[in-house]
Amino acid sequence: MAVTVFVQRFRDLIDFDPSPSGTSPNFSNVAAANAAGVEVEAHGSPSGRLGIGLAYTYLHTEVTDSGFGGFGSFAVGERLLRRPTHSGSVSADLRVAPNSTLGARFLYVGDRNDVNRTRLPAYTRVDASAQVDLFGSRTLRSGVALLLRVENLLDANYQEVRNYPARGRTVLAGVRIGAGGER
């Protein structure tokens, strides 16, 4: 299990301004902002074939000085853009044969502010994966493995950025070639 507590203070944070005036650039200075939170992560193996992982992040962000009188999305007291207060995941990997593993991950991303003080709703996404080791050993980083991953398995409709739909179901395939060294 791992727990990480963090506190960040930003000064002169350059961020995108969605509504520039006239010919001014689309990037603006947020004079000051804070971010603080905690990340908790745990991994376990209740049996030799099953591995489970849990992760959770609590994040508090706040603009403390907007720089130019609170324009656009950067008003004092508001959250920073596209940073959810709550996010987390649950994952599981099951070894179905000595050389094959199936996996699944459930990802939750909480609601978050976006440009023009709009709010993006929370979303949940399901990913799946498979790995077949062709040559080599699971205990060493050596050998050849075939990989298959399906992101957004259930084809959820959500936006990570306002007015830009996230990718639908995406299938990725690959080969990993490793040479020596312990995991």
C-alpha positions as CSV (number, residue, x, y, z in Angstrom):
1,M,0.0,0.0,0.0
2,A,1.2,3.5,-0.8
3,V,-0.1,6.9,0.4
4,T,1.2,10.1,-1.1
5,V,0.2,13.5,0.3
6,F,1.1,16.5,-1.8
7,V,0.9,20.3,-1.6
8,Q,1.7,22.5,-4.6
9,R,1.8,26.3,-4.9
10,F,1.9,27.7,-8.4
11,R,3.0,31.2,-9.3
12,D,2.7,32.6,-12.8
13,L,0.9,29.6,-14.1
14,I,0.4,29.9,-17.8
15,D,-3.0,28.5,-18.9
16,F,-5.3,28.6,-21.9
17,D,-7.8,31.5,-22.0
18,P,-10.8,30.4,-24.1
19,S,-12.1,33.9,-24.7
20,P,-9.2,36.2,-25.8
21,S,-10.1,39.9,-26.5
22,G,-9.3,41.2,-29.9
23,T,-6.0,40.0,-31.2
24,S,-4.5,39.0,-27.8
25,P,-3.0,35.5,-27.5
26,N,-5.1,32.6,-26.1
27,F,-2.7,32.0,-23.2
28,S,-2.9,33.9,-20.0
29,N,-1.1,34.1,-16.7
30,V,-2.9,32.9,-13.6
31,A,-0.9,34.7,-11.0
32,A,-1.2,32.1,-8.2
33,A,-3.0,28.8,-7.5
34,N,-2.8,26.0,-5.0
35,A,-3.3,22.2,-5.3
36,A,-3.3,19.8,-2.5
37,G,-4.4,16.2,-2.1
38,V,-3.8,12.6,-1.3
39,E,-3.3,9.5,-3.4
40,V,-3.9,6.0,-2.0
41,E,-2.9,2.9,-3.9
42,A,-3.1,-0.7,-2.9
43,H,-2.2,-4.0,-4.7
44,G,-2.8,-7.5,-3.5
45,S,-2.9,-11.0,-4.7
46,P,-5.6,-13.1,-2.9
47,S,-4.5,-16.1,-4.9
48,G,-1.5,-17.0,-7.1
49,R,-3.6,-16.4,-10.2
50,L,-5.5,-13.2,-9.2
51,G,-4.1,-9.7,-8.7
52,I,-6.2,-6.8,-7.6
53,G,-5.4,-3.1,-7.5
54,L,-7.2,-0.1,-6.0
55,A,-6.3,3.6,-6.5
56,Y,-8.0,6.8,-5.3
57,T,-7.0,10.4,-5.6
58,Y,-8.5,13.4,-3.7
59,L,-7.5,16.7,-5.2
60,H,-8.3,20.2,-4.1
61,T,-7.3,23.1,-6.4
62,E,-8.0,26.7,-6.1
63,V,-7.1,29.9,-8.0
64,T,-5.7,32.3,-5.3
65,D,-4.8,35.2,-7.6
66,S,-6.3,35.4,-11.1
67,G,-3.8,38.1,-12.2
68,F,-6.1,40.3,-14.3
69,G,-9.2,41.0,-12.3
70,G,-10.8,37.5,-12.5
71,F,-11.3,37.2,-16.3
72,G,-12.7,34.1,-18.0
73,S,-12.3,30.8,-16.2
74,F,-9.7,31.9,-13.7
75,A,-11.7,33.6,-10.9
76,V,-10.3,33.6,-7.4
77,G,-11.7,30.7,-5.4
78,E,-12.5,28.6,-8.4
79,R,-10.9,25.2,-9.1
80,L,-8.3,24.9,-11.8
81,L,-9.6,23.6,-15.1
82,R,-10.1,19.9,-15.8
83,R,-8.9,18.7,-12.5
84,P,-11.4,16.4,-10.7
85,T,-11.8,16.4,-7.0
86,H,-12.3,12.7,-6.9
87,S,-10.9,10.0,-9.2
88,G,-10.1,6.3,-8.8
89,S,-9.8,2.9,-10.3
90,V,-10.2,-0.8,-9.5
91,S,-8.3,-3.3,-11.6
92,A,-7.9,-7.0,-11.7
93,D,-5.6,-9.4,-13.5
94,L,-6.3,-13.1,-13.8
95,R,-3.7,-15.6,-15.0
96,V,-5.8,-18.0,-17.0
97,A,-2.8,-20.2,-18.1
98,P,0.9,-20.3,-17.2
99,N,1.6,-17.9,-20.0
100,S,-1.6,-15.9,-20.4
101,T,-3.3,-13.1,-18.4
102,L,-6.6,-11.3,-18.7
103,G,-7.2,-7.9,-17.1
104,A,-9.9,-5.4,-16.5
105,R,-9.9,-1.8,-15.1
106,F,-12.8,0.3,-14.0
107,L,-11.9,4.0,-14.0
108,Y,-13.9,6.8,-12.4
109,V,-13.2,10.5,-13.0
110,G,-15.3,13.0,-11.1
111,D,-16.8,16.2,-12.3
112,R,-14.5,19.1,-13.0
113,N,-14.6,22.7,-14.2
114,D,-13.9,23.6,-17.8
115,V,-13.7,26.8,-19.8
116,N,-16.3,29.6,-19.3
117,R,-17.1,28.2,-15.9
118,T,-18.9,25.2,-17.2
119,R,-18.8,21.8,-15.5
120,L,-17.8,18.5,-17.2
121,P,-19.8,15.6,-15.7
122,A,-18.2,12.6,-14.0
123,Y,-17.6,9.5,-16.1
124,T,-16.7,5.9,-15.7
125,R,-14.8,3.9,-18.3
126,V,-14.0,0.2,-18.5
127,D,-10.8,-1.1,-20.1
128,A,-9.8,-4.7,-20.8
129,S,-6.5,-6.3,-21.6
130,A,-4.9,-9.6,-22.5
131,Q,-1.3,-10.8,-22.6
132,V,0.3,-14.0,-23.9
133,D,3.9,-14.7,-23.2
134,L,5.3,-16.6,-26.2
135,F,8.9,-17.1,-25.0
136,G,10.7,-16.4,-21.8
137,S,9.7,-16.1,-18.2
138,R,7.1,-14.1,-16.2
139,T,9.7,-13.5,-13.4
140,L,12.3,-12.0,-15.7
141,R,12.0,-9.1,-18.1
142,S,12.9,-11.3,-21.0
143,G,11.1,-12.9,-23.8
144,V,8.4,-12.0,-26.2
145,A,4.7,-11.2,-25.4
146,L,1.7,-10.4,-27.4
147,L,-0.5,-7.6,-26.0
148,L,-4.1,-6.6,-26.6
149,R,-5.8,-3.7,-24.9
150,V,-9.4,-2.4,-25.4
151,E,-9.9,1.1,-24.0
152,N,-13.5,2.3,-23.3
153,L,-14.8,-1.3,-23.8
154,L,-18.4,-0.3,-23.3
155,D,-18.1,2.7,-25.7
156,A,-19.0,5.3,-23.0
157,N,-19.8,8.7,-24.3
158,Y,-17.9,11.4,-22.3
159,Q,-15.8,14.5,-22.7
160,E,-12.4,15.1,-21.1
161,V,-12.4,18.6,-22.7
162,R,-15.6,20.6,-23.3
163,N,-17.1,20.1,-26.8
164,Y,-14.5,17.4,-27.7
165,P,-15.9,13.9,-27.3
166,A,-13.4,11.3,-26.0
167,R,-12.4,8.4,-28.2
168,G,-14.9,5.6,-28.4
169,R,-14.0,2.0,-28.1
170,T,-10.3,1.7,-29.1
171,V,-8.4,-1.6,-29.7
172,L,-4.6,-1.6,-29.4
173,A,-2.4,-4.5,-30.2
174,G,1.4,-4.9,-29.8
175,V,4.4,-7.0,-29.1
176,R,6.7,-6.5,-26.1
177,I,10.3,-7.7,-26.4
178,G,12.3,-7.8,-23.2
179,A,15.9,-8.6,-22.5
180,G,17.1,-9.6,-19.1
181,G,16.7,-8.1,-15.6
182,E,14.3,-9.1,-12.8
183,R,10.9,-7.6,-12.4
